[in-house]
Amino acid sequence: MVRSAFISVNSICSTVLFFGDLPPVPIQPRISCPTRVEPLANLLVRDLPSYANRAALKNRKRSDVAEMSQVIIASQPTIEPLPLPGNPQKPDPNLHQLFITTLERQTSQKKSSELQQYHWLFLVKTRQGWKLSQSFTRISTDPLNQKVTAPRESSQGPIAQAIKVWLRDCNAGAIRSAS
């Protein structure tokens, strides 16, 4: 006797197929959020452009329809920390510095341009999972001449918002595995 199959969604929105009395089989395997910063950073930069573009669309105002910004790619992360002023001899083992570069394309009705953004991220490992503690960003509008702005605090900016959403999803086990 063949029982009908149906699709259901579990508590964190991962689609699962059920066949009669057989156990559920996830369509896409979930992974737990990495506990080490290196694999976490690699998964983050893989997904960052799509998360950043969704965050930008969500926050875009109707008056900004003529102008659009899109993250094209994120660089491989650098995890080697910089020394911090006033940093104690034994830094907090749960605080991690992460450096990434994003390439963005900004388009308007009249022109299109590309810019690089350099992000200095401070990630904290807590009992609840990973959190973005603080971020700073420098912008280069002319990569060939290496003109770069001074660092600015960017913890509420679009890239930081995208990282916070990604970390929330990672902590919930809702990101796809590396393939």
Buried (B, 14 or more C-beta within 10 A) or exposed (E): EEEEEEEEEEEEEBEBEBEEEEEEEEEEEBBEBBEEBEEBBBBBBBBBBEBBBBBBEEEBEEEEEEEBBBBEEBBEBBBEBEEEEEEEEEEEEBBBBBBBBBBBEBBEEEEEEBBBBBBBBBBBBEEEBBBBBBBBBBBBEEEEEEEBEEBEEBBEBBBBBBBBBBBBBBBBEBBBEEE
